Every structure is written in structure tokens, then in C-alpha cells.
Amino acid sequence: MQRPNNSRPIITHTNPKSPISETFRTLRTNIDFSSVDEQIRVIMLTSAGPGEGKSTTASNLAVAYAQSDKKVLVIDADLRKPTMHHTFMKTNRWGLSNVVSGQSAPVEVIVETHVHNLFLMPSGPVPPNPSEMLASKRMTAMLEELKESFDVIIIDTPPALAVTDAQVVATKVDGVLIVIDYGKVKREAAMKVKANLQHVNARMLGVVINNVNRKNGEGYYYYYYGNDQSAK
């Protein structure tokens, strides 16, 4: 498929040979090898605050998985300030909020994107109770149902320090990535995000640090927590 001319470019799709694209493929590989006993299929991304590249990272990681012949679904679970429908130039009239509220079935709101193997579930209309919807049993049941149709599910959530939505979703996924803007977010804020997520027993996969000034031009750096390490 051709990318719509007025959509937001996703570098792993538009320039797959770039250093940044290779970094996302490395991130994909590290996630795949971070678990020996079970496959990580549902991955959530969050950040400390807004404007740190969380949604951009989610879309590029999703493309990296799709390029490895995986059937991938991106879910925009930012029910407050959704952006994924802009990235993929799709309507946000129907989406996640419709499914969780019982108004629609997942198959009715999932749309095919311009990237082969990549599908999108937009957020849908902004509801009055985002946290409650994300915490619902219907949300859990929906994810289990979707795992039967997709190899990998990438979930974009709101910033973790702003609202509790990310903590809620973290209890329902296989692993969590925190996106940090280098030089913008202080160590204390990053550590608070990590502590908040660990408080709900979230499985921390690591940190993606973007806007790093590196000689080779890469803009993203992946840092794996390990068992006892802290965020840098």
C-alpha cells in the first residue's frame, strides 16, 4: 500500500535503512529476547509527561514488528488526547471507547493502515471515565480476544504522571516500555514513573530514551532494566 501524502511519516516505513529504523529493529529484537519462558505479545508504552515521543515510538515499533512478518495491532488507549488516528490518517469516530462501552465489536472499529500487516484501533470518542473504562473486565476480555487474531499488540497510553490510566493498563499487558525525552525529564520523574508502575506489579521491559545527541545521528536509545537496575 502507498502511504497517504498528508499523513505523518513513520521513519521505519519511509526510510527503513536509516540508523533510527535500525534502532527500532534492535528494540524489537531486545523485547523478543527479554523473555525465555513466554512470548511478549502485548506491549504498552507510556512516558512521564506529554511531548516525549511516546506515540511516535509506539508507531515505529509497531512498523518494525510488522516488517518482521507479524500481524500487528496498534491500540490508541490514550482516551484523553489521542493521536494515532492522525499518524495513520484515519477517522476517530469509532474506536476503543466504543468497544469497551459495548457499542461496537473490535472487528467493527479496527482499520487497515497503509503499512502491510499493521492495523489500528483508534481511541474513539473521548469518554467521561477513561480510567474506569480501561480498568474494566470488558477491556481485559477484549485484549484476550484480540490475541487470537494478532501476533503483537502495541498499546499507546497517556503519560504516567498525569493520570492513572497507564498504571491500569499495565496490569493487563505482557510488558511496559517507558519513553523518556533526554534532557527534558529529570531523573526523579523517571524514577517516579517506574515506581508507580512497579507498584501495580507491571513487567518493566526498559526505557526508550529519545532526542539523544549521538555522533552517528541516531535519535533513540534503548536501555534494558534487567532484574535489579534502575532507570538512568
C-alpha positions as CSV (number, residue, x, y, z in Angstrom):
1,M,0.0,0.0,0.0
2,Q,1.1,3.6,-0.6
3,R,1.3,6.0,2.3
4,P,-1.2,8.9,2.1
5,N,0.7,12.0,1.2
6,N,-0.8,14.0,4.1
7,S,-0.1,11.5,6.8
8,R,2.6,11.8,9.5
9,P,5.7,10.0,8.2
10,I,6.8,7.0,10.2
11,I,10.6,6.7,9.7
12,T,10.7,2.9,9.9
13,H,8.3,2.8,7.0
14,T,9.5,5.7,4.9
15,N,13.2,5.1,5.4
16,P,13.8,1.6,6.7
17,K,17.6,1.7,6.1
18,S,18.1,4.7,8.4
19,P,20.1,4.4,11.7
20,I,16.9,5.2,13.6
21,S,15.0,2.5,11.9
22,E,17.7,0.0,12.8
23,T,17.5,1.2,16.4
24,F,13.8,0.3,16.4
25,R,14.6,-3.1,15.0
26,T,17.1,-3.6,17.7
27,L,14.4,-2.6,20.3
28,R,12.1,-5.2,18.7
29,T,14.8,-7.9,19.0
30,N,15.6,-7.0,22.6
31,I,12.0,-7.2,23.6
32,D,11.6,-10.6,21.9
33,F,14.7,-12.0,23.7
34,S,13.8,-10.4,27.1
35,S,11.7,-13.4,28.0
36,V,12.8,-17.0,27.7
37,D,9.7,-18.8,29.1
38,E,6.9,-16.8,27.4
39,Q,6.4,-14.7,24.4
40,I,5.8,-11.0,24.9
41,R,2.9,-10.1,22.7
42,V,1.0,-7.2,24.3
43,I,3.3,-4.2,24.9
44,M,2.3,-0.9,26.5
45,L,4.1,2.4,26.1
46,T,3.9,5.4,28.4
47,S,6.0,8.4,29.4
48,A,6.4,10.7,32.3
49,G,4.8,13.7,30.6
50,P,3.5,14.8,27.3
51,G,5.6,15.5,24.2
52,E,8.3,12.9,24.9
53,G,7.8,10.9,21.7
54,K,5.7,8.1,23.2
55,S,3.2,7.8,20.3
56,T,6.0,8.2,17.7
57,T,7.9,5.3,19.4
58,A,4.8,3.2,19.5
59,S,4.0,3.6,15.8
60,N,7.6,3.0,14.8
61,L,7.9,-0.1,17.0
62,A,4.7,-1.4,15.5
63,V,6.0,-1.0,12.0
64,A,9.2,-2.8,13.0
65,Y,7.2,-5.7,14.1
66,A,5.0,-5.6,11.0
67,Q,8.2,-5.7,8.9
68,S,9.1,-9.0,10.6
69,D,6.0,-10.7,9.1
70,K,4.0,-10.3,12.3
71,K,0.3,-9.3,12.2
72,V,0.4,-6.2,14.4
73,L,-2.4,-4.1,16.0
74,V,-1.9,-0.6,17.5
75,I,-4.4,0.3,20.1
76,D,-4.7,4.0,21.0
77,A,-5.6,3.8,24.6
78,D,-5.0,7.5,25.2
79,L,-8.6,8.2,25.7
80,R,-7.9,11.8,26.7
81,K,-5.6,13.2,24.0
82,P,-5.5,10.5,21.2
83,T,-3.1,11.0,18.3
84,M,-2.7,7.7,16.5
85,H,-5.6,8.4,14.1
86,H,-3.6,11.5,13.0
87,T,-0.5,9.4,12.4
88,F,-2.3,6.9,10.2
89,M,-4.8,9.4,8.8
90,K,-7.9,7.5,10.0
91,T,-11.2,8.6,11.5
92,N,-11.5,8.6,15.2
93,R,-15.3,8.5,15.1
94,W,-15.2,4.9,16.3
95,G,-12.7,3.0,18.3
96,L,-11.6,1.6,21.7
97,S,-14.1,3.5,23.8
98,N,-17.0,2.2,21.6
99,V,-15.8,-1.4,22.1
100,V,-15.3,-1.2,25.9
101,S,-18.6,0.6,26.3
102,G,-20.3,-2.3,24.5
103,Q,-21.4,-0.2,21.5
104,S,-19.2,-2.0,18.9
105,A,-17.3,-5.2,18.4
106,P,-13.5,-5.0,17.9
107,V,-13.8,-6.0,14.2
108,E,-16.1,-3.1,13.6
109,V,-13.6,-0.4,14.6
110,I,-10.2,-1.9,13.6
111,V,-8.9,-0.5,10.4
112,E,-6.1,-1.5,8.0
113,T,-3.3,1.0,7.7
114,H,-1.0,1.9,4.8
115,V,1.7,-0.4,6.3
116,H,1.5,-4.0,5.3
117,N,0.5,-6.3,8.3
118,L,-0.3,-3.3,10.5
119,F,-3.8,-2.5,11.8
120,L,-5.1,0.3,14.1
121,M,-7.8,0.5,16.7
122,P,-8.3,4.3,17.2
123,S,-9.3,5.6,20.6
124,G,-12.8,6.5,19.6
125,P,-14.8,9.3,21.2
126,V,-13.4,10.7,24.4
127,P,-15.4,9.2,27.3
128,P,-16.2,10.8,30.6
129,N,-14.5,8.0,32.6
130,P,-11.3,6.9,30.8
131,S,-9.6,5.2,33.8
132,E,-12.8,3.2,34.7
133,M,-13.1,2.0,31.1
134,L,-9.5,0.9,30.8
135,A,-9.8,-0.9,34.2
136,S,-13.0,-2.8,33.2
137,K,-13.4,-6.5,32.7
138,R,-14.5,-5.8,29.2
139,M,-11.1,-4.3,28.4
140,T,-9.4,-7.4,29.7
141,A,-11.7,-9.7,27.7
142,M,-11.2,-7.6,24.5
143,L,-7.4,-8.0,24.8
144,E,-7.7,-11.7,25.2
145,E,-9.9,-11.9,22.2
146,L,-7.6,-9.8,20.1
147,K,-4.6,-12.0,20.9
148,E,-6.3,-14.7,18.9
149,S,-6.2,-12.6,15.8
150,F,-2.9,-10.7,16.1
151,D,0.7,-11.7,16.8
152,V,1.7,-8.4,18.5
153,I,-0.4,-5.7,20.1
154,I,1.1,-2.3,20.8
155,I,-0.8,-0.1,23.2
156,D,-0.3,3.7,23.5
157,T,-1.4,5.1,26.9
158,P,-1.4,8.6,28.4
159,P,1.7,9.9,30.4
160,A,2.0,8.0,33.6
161,L,2.5,11.1,35.9
162,A,-0.6,12.9,34.6
163,V,-3.3,10.2,35.2
164,T,-3.6,6.7,36.4
165,D,-4.6,5.2,33.0
166,A,-1.1,3.8,32.3
167,Q,-1.0,2.0,35.7
168,V,-4.4,0.5,35.0
169,V,-3.4,-0.8,31.5
170,A,0.0,-2.0,32.8
171,T,-1.8,-4.7,34.8
172,K,-3.3,-6.2,31.6
173,V,-0.2,-6.4,29.3
174,D,2.9,-8.6,28.9
175,G,5.4,-5.8,29.3
176,V,5.8,-2.0,29.6
177,L,8.2,0.4,27.9
178,I,8.8,3.9,29.3
179,V,9.7,6.7,26.8
180,I,11.9,9.5,28.1
181,D,12.9,12.7,26.4
182,Y,16.6,13.1,27.0
183,G,17.4,16.4,28.8
184,K,13.7,17.2,29.3
185,V,12.7,14.7,32.0
186,K,14.5,14.7,35.3
187,R,15.7,11.5,36.9
188,E,13.3,11.9,39.8
189,A,10.3,12.0,37.4
190,A,11.6,8.9,35.5
191,M,12.1,7.1,38.8
192,K,8.6,8.0,39.9
193,V,7.1,6.6,36.8
194,K,8.9,3.4,37.3
195,A,7.9,3.2,40.9
196,N,4.2,3.8,40.1
197,L,4.2,1.0,37.5
198,Q,6.1,-1.4,39.7
199,H,3.5,-0.6,42.5
200,V,0.9,-2.4,40.3
201,N,3.4,-5.2,39.5
202,A,3.9,-4.2,35.9
203,R,6.5,-6.1,34.0
204,M,9.1,-3.5,33.0
205,L,10.9,-4.1,29.7
206,G,13.0,-1.0,29.8
207,V,13.3,2.6,28.7
208,V,13.5,4.2,25.3
209,I,15.4,7.5,25.5
210,N,14.9,9.8,22.6
211,N,16.5,13.0,21.3
212,V,19.9,11.8,22.3
213,N,22.7,13.7,20.6
214,R,24.9,10.9,19.1
215,K,27.6,11.2,16.5
216,N,26.0,8.6,14.2
217,G,22.7,10.6,14.1
218,E,20.6,8.1,16.0
219,G,17.8,9.7,17.9
220,Y,16.7,6.7,20.1
221,Y,18.5,4.6,22.6
222,Y,17.1,1.5,24.3
223,Y,18.0,0.8,27.9
224,Y,17.1,-2.6,29.4
225,Y,16.3,-2.6,33.1
226,G,17.4,-6.1,33.9
227,N,16.4,-7.5,37.3
228,D,17.9,-5.0,39.8
229,Q,18.8,-2.0,37.7
230,S,17.2,1.5,37.9
231,A,16.4,4.0,35.2
232,K,19.3,6.2,34.3
